[in-house]
Structures are given as structure tokens and as C-alpha cells.
């Protein structure tokens, strides 16, 4: 069953590469777009992380090593965090008006998203090994009715900046 699941996940990865990443590459070539130096660095770093995960997944598949499976599982969260930081950095460059970032915005974000999707398929090889070793919790969901320890975020009015808004007082002017 593990062989079938792994090969199916590899097929899904191939589909993402064929139907999305190759199309994005052709669009970049056709439009002669260039990523900003920082944007290209983020994409390259994420690509290297995905390739490292793929090598680790192949080892996990061949050996069923629980320690390596755990590492692969943990790397999924690391890559997700890296992708979110790269996206935030990208949006900052957009706000700063970096020309290359403006020209390649959708390409950049789509590539980051596809790398995260590929890595998710890669990391799935770890789940059955970790389940068999009883290393996984049954669910990540909180039990129904359990309250969050975090305070809910308050929504700001569009265009308001809390740093510039004076605190409200009970006094009337």
C-alpha cells in the first residue's frame, strides 16, 4: 500500500510541475520577466528545501526509519513557515515599489504556493510510519467547545493605523 501511495503522490507532484510550474516558467520566459534579487533568492532557497525533503522522503520510503520520518514531518512546518516569510517579504517589496517585484508578483506567489504543495505530497510518506510507531496525535483539531487561549484579533477600519490613532477617552471635547 505504501508503494502505491508514494507513487501516486509522485504523480501528483509531476502534475504540479507539468501543469503549473512549467507554465509559469514559459510565461516568465515569454514576458522576459526577471525576479528581484531577493525574490529569486527566496525562490531558490525554497526550491533547495523541497529538494532536500525529496531526498529525505526517498530515504524514509526505503528504510521506514521513524527518526527520519519525524524529521520529514517537522520539515513540512519549517517549509510552510519559510513560504509565509517569503510571501510577507514579497508583499513588503510590493509596498516599497520594487519594479521587478511588481512585474513578477503573481509568478512569485504561484511558485511559492506550488513548492509548498509539492512539499506536502513529499511529506505524506512520513505519516504511515509515524502512525505505526504511535508518534502522531489522532487530530490537530481542538475538541469542540474548547476555547482558544489567544485573544481574537480586533478588526481595524480600512486605512486606520493604530500607531497614529490617539487612545479613546471618556472625556468629551
C-alpha positions in Angstrom: 0.0 0.0 0.0 2.9 2.4 0.8 4.4 1.9 -2.6 1.1 2.8 -4.3 0.6 5.9 -2.1 4.1 7.1 -2.7 3.9 6.6 -6.5 0.5 8.4 -6.5 2.0 11.3 -4.6 4.9 11.4 -7.1 2.4 11.5 -9.9 0.6 14.5 -8.2 4.0 16.2 -7.9 4.6 15.6 -11.6 1.2 17.2 -12.4 2.1 20.3 -10.4 5.4 20.6 -12.2 3.9 19.9 -15.6 0.6 21.9 -15.4 1.7 24.8 -13.2 5.4 25.3 -12.7 6.3 24.7 -16.4 3.5 27.1 -17.4 4.9 29.7 -15.0 8.4 29.2 -16.4 7.1 29.6 -20.0 5.2 32.8 -19.0 8.4 34.2 -17.4 10.4 33.4 -20.5 7.8 34.8 -22.9 7.4 38.0 -21.0 11.2 38.3 -20.3 10.5 39.0 -16.6 13.2 39.0 -14.0 12.7 38.4 -10.3 14.2 40.8 -7.8 17.5 39.6 -6.4 15.8 39.0 -3.0 12.8 37.3 -4.6 14.9 35.0 -6.7 16.9 34.1 -3.5 13.7 33.2 -1.7 12.5 31.0 -4.6 15.9 29.3 -4.8 16.0 28.7 -1.0 12.6 27.2 -1.0 13.4 25.0 -4.0 16.5 23.7 -2.2 14.4 22.9 0.8 11.9 21.0 -1.3 14.8 19.0 -3.0 16.2 18.2 0.5 12.8 17.0 1.6 12.5 14.8 -1.5 15.9 13.2 -0.8 14.8 12.6 2.8 11.5 11.2 1.7 13.2 8.7 -0.5 15.3 7.6 2.4 12.3 7.3 4.7 10.5 5.3 2.0 13.3 2.9 1.6 14.2 2.5 5.3 10.9 3.2 7.2 13.2 4.9 9.8 11.0 6.6 12.4 13.6 9.3 13.3 13.9 10.4 9.6 10.1 10.2 9.2 9.8 12.6 12.2 12.4 14.9 10.6 10.5 14.9 7.3 7.2 15.7 9.2 8.8 18.5 11.1 10.4 19.9 7.9 6.9 20.4 6.4 6.2 23.0 9.1 9.6 24.7 8.5 9.0 25.0 4.8 5.5 26.3 5.4 6.9 29.0 7.7 9.6 29.8 5.1 6.9 30.2 2.4 4.9 32.5 4.6 8.0 34.7 5.4 8.9 34.8 1.7 5.3 35.9 0.9 5.5 38.6 3.5 8.8 39.8 2.2 7.3 39.8 -1.3 4.4 42.0 -0.1 6.8 44.4 1.5 8.7 44.7 -1.7 5.4 45.4 -3.5 4.6 48.2 -0.9 8.1 49.6 -1.5 7.5 49.7 -5.2 10.4 47.4 -6.3 9.9 47.3 -10.1 10.9 43.6 -10.6 8.5 42.6 -7.8 5.6 44.5 -9.4 6.3 42.8 -12.7 6.6 39.2 -11.3 4.2 39.3 -8.4 1.7 36.6 -9.4 4.6 34.4 -10.7 6.5 34.7 -7.5 3.5 33.8 -5.3 2.4 31.0 -7.5 5.8 29.4 -7.4 6.0 29.6 -3.7 2.5 28.0 -3.4 3.4 25.2 -5.8 6.6 24.5 -3.8 4.5 24.2 -0.6 2.0 21.9 -2.4 4.9 19.7 -3.7 6.4 19.5 -0.2 3.1 18.5 1.3 2.9 15.5 -1.1 6.5 14.7 -0.3 5.9 14.7 3.5 3.0 12.3 3.2 5.4 9.4 3.1 6.1 10.0 6.8 2.6 9.7 8.1 2.1 5.9 8.0 5.5 5.3 9.5 4.8 7.7 12.3 1.2 6.3 12.8 2.6 2.8 13.1 5.2 4.0 15.7 2.4 5.8 17.5 4.2 9.1 17.0 1.2 11.1 15.8 -1.7 12.6 17.7 -5.1 11.5 16.4 -6.0 15.0 15.3 -4.7 18.6 15.3 -8.2 20.0 15.9 -9.2 21.2 19.3 -12.1 19.4 20.9 -15.4 21.1 20.2 -16.2 23.8 22.7 -12.6 24.3 23.9 -11.8 28.0 23.8 -8.7 29.4 22.3 -6.0 30.8 24.6 -5.3 33.6 22.2 -7.4 36.7 22.2 -9.3 37.2 18.9 -7.8 39.9 16.7 -9.7 43.2 16.6 -10.5 44.3 13.1 -9.3 47.8 12.1 -11.1 50.1 9.9 -9.6 50.3 6.4 -6.9 53.0 6.3 -6.6 53.3 10.1 -3.2 53.0 11.7 -3.3 52.2 15.4 0.1 53.8 15.9 -1.3 57.2 14.7 -4.8 56.9 16.4 -4.9 58.5 19.8 -6.3 56.4 22.6 -10.0 56.8 23.2 -11.0 58.6 26.4 -14.3 59.0 28.2 -13.9 62.8 28.2 -15.9 64.8 25.7 -14.2 67.7 23.8 
